[in-house]
Amino acid sequence: MYSKFGQFIDGKWQPAQNNDTYEVINPATEEIIGNASKASSVDVEKALKSAEKGLKIWRDTAPWQRSYIIR
């Protein structure tokens, strides 16, 4: 079972705004294998703003540099 909760937003793990979680179930055995962080609308907005910022940086990166980063 894992114990870290949160979302990976803006390059770092951050706890959910309301610290809410939900159970993660193994579909093969129906065993509870852990809990996951339940994002609120505020968490989603933070993630979208971070993605928008990342897109601006990424689109200004030269294609050869993008290729190098991905590989």
Protein Blocks (a to p, Z undefined) as FASTA:
>chain_A
ZZbecddeehiacddfklpacddddfklopafbdcddddfklmmmmmmmmmmmmmmmmmp
cfklmmmmmZZ
